[in-house]
């Protein structure tokens, strides 16, 4: 279930005008922002579960 959610997130990013991803494992912290399918802002620390998505969207 968890991995399916991550896969779905990656599929939905290009379909949305704006996406913000938050990590709530320790505290509620913004990890990355996307616009038009591209990563436009990301935190200094990106959790492993989100790292590949951010890296792929930075290179588009």
FENVENJO-V962564 format. One record per run of one state. SS is the DSSP state (h for helix, s for strand, l for the rest). FROM is the first residue (numbers start at 1). TO is the last residue. Records with the same first field share a line. If there is no record, write none. Layout:
# FENVENJO-V962564
SS = FROM-TO + FROM-TO
This chain:
# FENVENJO-V962564
l = 1-1 + 14-17 + 24-28 + 36-37 + 43-47 + 59-60
h = 2-13 + 48-58
s = 18-23 + 29-35 + 38-42
